[in-house]
Amino acid sequence: MNQSRIVINTLVAQRAHEEGTSQLAIIKHLLPLGYRNFELRREYFNGNFAELEELAALKLKYRLVYFYSIPENLFVDGHLNIELLQFIAEARLMGANYLKMTLGNFDGHNINELQRLNRLLPDSMQLNLENDQSLANAKISRLVDFFRVANENNVQIGFVNDLGNWVYTKQDEQDATRQLLPYTRYVHLKGYETDNGINTTSFVDSQLDWQKLLKQFAAHLPVALEYPATIDELKNDLNVLNNFVI
Protein backbone atom coordinates (compact mmCIF):
# COMPACT_ATOMS: atom_id res chain seq x y z
CA MET A 1 0.00 0.00 0.00
CA ASN A 2 1.21 3.49 -0.82
CA GLN A 3 2.40 5.08 2.43
CA SER A 4 0.75 8.37 1.52
CA ARG A 5 -2.67 6.69 2.07
CA ILE A 6 -1.98 5.68 5.64
CA VAL A 7 -3.39 7.77 8.51
CA ILE A 8 -2.52 7.36 12.19
CA ASN A 9 -5.36 8.04 14.61
CA THR A 10 -4.13 9.35 17.95
CA LEU A 11 -6.11 6.57 19.65
CA VAL A 12 -2.94 4.51 19.12
CA ALA A 13 -1.52 6.53 22.03
CA GLN A 14 -4.50 6.01 24.33
CA ARG A 15 -2.33 5.13 27.31
CA ALA A 16 -0.26 8.29 26.91
CA HIS A 17 -3.46 10.35 26.69
CA GLU A 18 -4.81 8.73 29.86
CA GLU A 19 -1.55 9.62 31.61
CA GLY A 20 -2.05 13.28 30.70
CA THR A 21 -0.02 13.65 27.50
CA SER A 22 -1.43 16.34 25.21
CA GLN A 23 -2.51 15.52 21.68
CA LEU A 24 0.14 17.92 20.41
CA ALA A 25 2.83 15.95 22.25
CA ILE A 26 1.39 12.68 20.93
CA ILE A 27 1.71 13.89 17.34
CA LYS A 28 5.30 15.02 17.95
CA HIS A 29 6.07 11.61 19.42
CA LEU A 30 4.64 9.86 16.35
CA LEU A 31 6.38 12.02 13.75
CA PRO A 32 9.63 9.97 13.71
CA LEU A 33 7.65 7.05 12.27
CA GLY A 34 7.72 8.97 9.00
CA TYR A 35 3.99 9.38 8.41
CA ARG A 36 2.32 12.70 7.72
CA ASN A 37 -1.42 11.96 7.96
CA PHE A 38 -2.96 12.11 11.44
CA GLU A 39 -6.49 11.83 12.74
CA LEU A 40 -7.03 14.04 15.78
CA ARG A 41 -9.68 13.24 18.35
CA ARG A 42 -11.81 16.06 19.72
CA GLU A 43 -12.18 14.32 23.08
CA TYR A 44 -8.37 14.40 23.44
CA PHE A 45 -8.15 18.20 23.36
CA ASN A 46 -7.68 20.18 26.56
CA GLY A 47 -10.24 22.85 25.58
CA ASN A 48 -7.57 25.47 24.96
CA PHE A 49 -7.54 27.12 21.54
CA ALA A 50 -3.79 27.62 21.92
CA GLU A 51 -3.34 23.87 21.39
CA LEU A 52 -5.20 24.10 18.08
CA GLU A 53 -2.96 26.97 16.98
CA GLU A 54 0.15 25.00 17.93
CA LEU A 55 -1.15 22.02 15.95
CA ALA A 56 -1.66 24.32 12.96
CA ALA A 57 1.96 25.50 13.24
CA LEU A 58 3.15 21.89 13.44
CA LYS A 59 1.07 21.06 10.37
CA LEU A 60 2.74 23.81 8.35
CA LYS A 61 6.23 22.95 9.57
CA TYR A 62 6.01 19.27 8.64
CA ARG A 63 3.40 19.49 5.87
CA LEU A 64 0.95 17.31 7.75
CA VAL A 65 -2.61 16.40 6.82
CA TYR A 66 -5.17 16.43 9.62
CA PHE A 67 -8.41 14.48 9.88
CA TYR A 68 -10.70 15.62 12.70
CA SER A 69 -12.73 12.99 14.58
CA ILE A 70 -15.75 14.48 16.35
CA PRO A 71 -17.74 12.05 18.57
CA GLU A 72 -21.05 13.80 17.95
CA ASN A 73 -24.13 13.20 15.83
CA LEU A 74 -24.65 15.39 12.78
CA PHE A 75 -28.41 15.45 13.38
CA VAL A 76 -29.91 16.05 16.83
CA ASP A 77 -33.68 16.11 17.29
CA GLY A 78 -34.10 16.27 13.53
CA HIS A 79 -31.88 19.32 13.07
CA LEU A 80 -28.24 19.89 12.31
CA ASN A 81 -26.14 19.77 15.46
CA ILE A 82 -26.12 23.32 16.86
CA GLU A 83 -22.38 22.96 17.53
CA LEU A 84 -21.52 22.21 13.90
CA LEU A 85 -20.15 25.70 13.24
CA GLN A 86 -18.01 25.34 16.35
CA PHE A 87 -16.59 22.07 15.01
CA ILE A 88 -15.89 23.68 11.65
CA ALA A 89 -14.17 26.62 13.33
CA GLU A 90 -11.95 24.27 15.34
CA ALA A 91 -11.04 22.35 12.21
CA ARG A 92 -10.15 25.54 10.34
CA LEU A 93 -8.05 26.82 13.23
CA MET A 94 -5.88 23.70 13.32
CA GLY A 95 -5.90 23.25 9.54
CA ALA A 96 -7.96 20.06 9.30
CA ASN A 97 -9.65 19.48 5.95
CA TYR A 98 -11.54 16.34 6.89
CA LEU A 99 -14.29 16.07 9.53
CA LYS A 100 -15.84 12.86 10.80
CA MET A 101 -19.11 12.58 12.74
CA THR A 102 -21.97 10.09 13.15
CA LEU A 103 -25.42 10.36 11.58
CA GLY A 104 -27.87 10.86 14.43
CA ASN A 105 -31.64 11.01 13.90
CA PHE A 106 -32.08 11.92 10.25
CA ASP A 107 -35.47 10.52 9.21
CA GLY A 108 -35.72 11.56 5.57
CA HIS A 109 -38.07 14.46 6.24
CA ASN A 110 -35.49 17.04 7.26
CA ILE A 111 -34.15 17.64 3.74
CA ASN A 112 -33.86 21.39 4.30
CA GLU A 113 -31.55 20.77 7.23
CA LEU A 114 -29.48 18.42 5.09
CA GLN A 115 -29.19 20.97 2.30
CA ARG A 116 -27.85 23.57 4.73
CA LEU A 117 -24.62 21.61 4.88
CA ASN A 118 -23.55 22.86 1.47
CA ARG A 119 -23.85 26.43 2.74
CA LEU A 120 -22.08 25.80 6.04
CA LEU A 121 -19.12 23.71 4.93
CA PRO A 122 -16.12 25.52 3.41
CA ASP A 123 -15.22 24.30 -0.07
CA SER A 124 -11.87 23.07 1.27
CA MET A 125 -13.46 20.89 3.95
CA GLN A 126 -14.87 17.38 3.58
CA LEU A 127 -17.47 15.97 5.96
CA ASN A 128 -17.87 12.21 6.37
CA LEU A 129 -20.07 10.07 8.60
CA GLU A 130 -18.90 6.90 10.33
CA ASN A 131 -20.56 3.71 11.51
CA ASP A 132 -19.95 3.65 15.24
CA GLN A 133 -20.65 0.74 17.60
CA SER A 134 -24.36 1.54 17.96
CA LEU A 135 -27.09 0.22 15.70
CA ALA A 136 -28.70 3.68 15.73
CA ASN A 137 -25.75 5.09 13.77
CA ALA A 138 -24.62 1.96 11.96
CA LYS A 139 -27.65 0.17 10.54
CA ILE A 140 -26.64 -0.54 6.95
CA SER A 141 -30.03 0.13 5.35
CA ARG A 142 -30.39 3.41 7.22
CA LEU A 143 -26.95 4.62 6.13
CA VAL A 144 -27.57 3.62 2.52
CA ASP A 145 -30.89 5.49 2.53
CA PHE A 146 -29.25 8.59 3.98
CA PHE A 147 -26.43 8.73 1.43
CA ARG A 148 -28.88 8.09 -1.41
CA VAL A 149 -30.98 11.08 -0.29
CA ALA A 150 -27.84 13.21 0.14
CA ASN A 151 -26.70 12.37 -3.38
CA GLU A 152 -30.13 13.10 -4.84
CA ASN A 153 -29.99 16.54 -3.23
CA ASN A 154 -26.38 17.23 -4.29
CA VAL A 155 -25.18 17.36 -0.69
CA GLN A 156 -21.46 16.69 -0.50
CA ILE A 157 -21.07 14.18 2.30
CA GLY A 158 -19.33 10.81 2.37
CA PHE A 159 -18.88 7.68 4.43
CA VAL A 160 -16.12 6.43 6.74
CA ASN A 161 -16.19 2.65 6.81
CA ASP A 162 -14.95 1.51 10.22
CA LEU A 163 -14.27 -2.12 9.44
CA GLY A 164 -13.89 -3.16 13.06
CA ASN A 165 -17.19 -1.71 14.25
CA TRP A 166 -19.70 -3.80 12.30
CA VAL A 167 -19.26 -6.77 14.62
CA TYR A 168 -20.56 -4.70 17.55
CA THR A 169 -23.89 -4.26 15.77
CA LYS A 170 -24.06 -7.89 14.57
CA GLN A 171 -23.81 -6.89 10.92
CA ASP A 172 -21.55 -8.41 8.29
CA GLU A 173 -18.62 -6.19 7.35
CA GLN A 174 -18.40 -7.67 3.84
CA ASP A 175 -22.06 -6.91 3.12
CA ALA A 176 -21.77 -3.44 4.67
CA THR A 177 -18.68 -2.65 2.62
CA ARG A 178 -20.34 -3.75 -0.59
CA GLN A 179 -23.52 -1.72 -0.04
CA LEU A 180 -21.77 1.45 1.14
CA LEU A 181 -18.86 1.33 -1.28
CA PRO A 182 -20.30 4.00 -3.64
CA TYR A 183 -20.29 6.53 -0.80
CA THR A 184 -17.03 5.57 0.92
CA ARG A 185 -14.25 8.18 1.12
CA TYR A 186 -12.22 6.92 4.05
CA VAL A 187 -11.50 3.65 5.88
CA HIS A 188 -10.82 2.91 9.55
CA LEU A 189 -8.80 -0.25 9.98
CA LYS A 190 -8.74 -2.24 13.19
CA GLY A 191 -9.51 -5.80 14.11
CA TYR A 192 -11.55 -7.67 16.69
CA GLU A 193 -11.63 -10.88 18.69
CA THR A 194 -14.79 -12.55 19.97
CA ASP A 195 -13.37 -15.34 22.14
CA ASN A 196 -14.31 -13.53 25.35
CA GLY A 197 -16.90 -10.94 24.38
CA ILE A 198 -16.00 -8.47 21.64
CA ASN A 199 -12.61 -6.79 21.92
CA THR A 200 -11.02 -4.29 19.56
CA THR A 201 -7.52 -5.30 18.47
CA SER A 202 -4.93 -4.67 15.81
CA PHE A 203 -6.08 -5.82 12.39
CA VAL A 204 -3.06 -8.13 12.18
CA ASP A 205 -3.89 -11.73 13.22
CA SER A 206 -7.45 -10.73 14.16
CA GLN A 207 -10.74 -12.30 13.10
CA LEU A 208 -11.30 -9.53 10.55
CA ASP A 209 -10.62 -10.55 6.93
CA TRP A 210 -8.95 -7.21 6.32
CA GLN A 211 -7.10 -8.23 3.15
CA LYS A 212 -10.31 -9.12 1.33
CA LEU A 213 -11.99 -5.94 2.53
CA LEU A 214 -9.19 -3.54 1.59
CA LYS A 215 -9.03 -4.93 -1.93
CA GLN A 216 -12.55 -3.63 -2.54
CA PHE A 217 -11.70 0.03 -1.98
CA ALA A 218 -10.40 2.49 -4.55
CA ALA A 219 -6.61 2.73 -4.49
CA HIS A 220 -6.59 6.39 -3.40
CA LEU A 221 -8.76 6.15 -0.28
CA PRO A 222 -7.02 6.99 3.01
CA VAL A 223 -6.79 4.16 5.55
CA ALA A 224 -6.46 4.97 9.26
CA LEU A 225 -5.16 2.73 12.04
CA GLU A 226 -7.40 3.26 15.08
CA TYR A 227 -6.72 1.11 18.15
CA PRO A 228 -4.44 1.36 21.19
CA ALA A 229 -0.89 0.12 20.49
CA THR A 230 2.67 0.41 21.70
CA ILE A 231 5.20 2.00 19.37
CA ASP A 232 6.69 -1.40 18.56
CA GLU A 233 3.26 -2.86 17.82
CA LEU A 234 2.43 0.13 15.66
CA LYS A 235 5.69 -0.17 13.72
CA ASN A 236 4.97 -3.83 13.04
CA ASP A 237 1.40 -3.14 11.88
CA LEU A 238 2.49 -0.27 9.66
CA ASN A 239 5.08 -2.54 8.08
CA VAL A 240 2.40 -5.17 7.40
CA LEU A 241 0.14 -2.57 5.79
CA ASN A 242 2.96 -1.05 3.74
CA ASN A 243 3.77 -4.49 2.33
CA PHE A 244 0.16 -5.32 1.52
CA VAL A 245 -0.32 -5.56 -2.23
CA ILE A 246 -3.75 -4.49 -3.46
C-alpha positions, 0 to 999 in steps of 0.5 A: 500500500502506498504510504501516503494513504496511511493515517494514524489516529491518535487513539494509538496513544490512548495510554499516553493520553490517559496519563495526561499527555497532550494531543500535540505531544502525541503527534510530535512523538509519532512524527519519527515514524515517517507518516504525515497523515494524522487523525485528531480526536476532539475528546483528546483536546484540553479545551484550549484554543492555543493547542489548536494553533500549535497544531496548525503550526506543526502542520505547516512545519512538517506538511501534515494532513489532519483528519478531525474525529468528532464524537457527535451526531450530525443530526440532533432532534431532527436538526443539524447539530447546533455545535456544527459551526463550532466544530468547523471553526476548530477544524479551520483553526488547526488546519484540518480538511476532513471532519468525521461525525456520526449520523444521528436522527435523520429521518428523511423528512429534514431535507432542508436541514441536510441541504444547509450543509452545502452552505455551512461547509467551506469548499476546502473541507470534507465531511464524512459520517462513520458507523460507530458501535451503535445500531442507531448510527450503523444500521446498513439500510439506514446509512444507505438510505441517507447517502442516497438522499444526500446524493439526490440533493447534491449534498457533498457528504461521504462515508467512513467505513470503520471495518472493526465496528460492524461486529458490535452491531451484529452486521456483516462487514463484507455486506456493509462494505459492498452496499456502502462502497459508492459513498465511501471516502475513508477507511478505519482499519482495526480488528476484533476478537470474539473469544471472550466478548467483543474486543477491539484489536490490531487488524493483524492476526485478528478475526477480521478478513482485512485483506479481502476488505481492503481490496474492494476500496479504490486505491486512493482512499485513506486508511487509518489505524485506530486502536491502542498500540505500543510503538513497537506494535504500531511499527509492526502493523504499519510494516504489514500494511505497507507491504500489503499488495492491493 
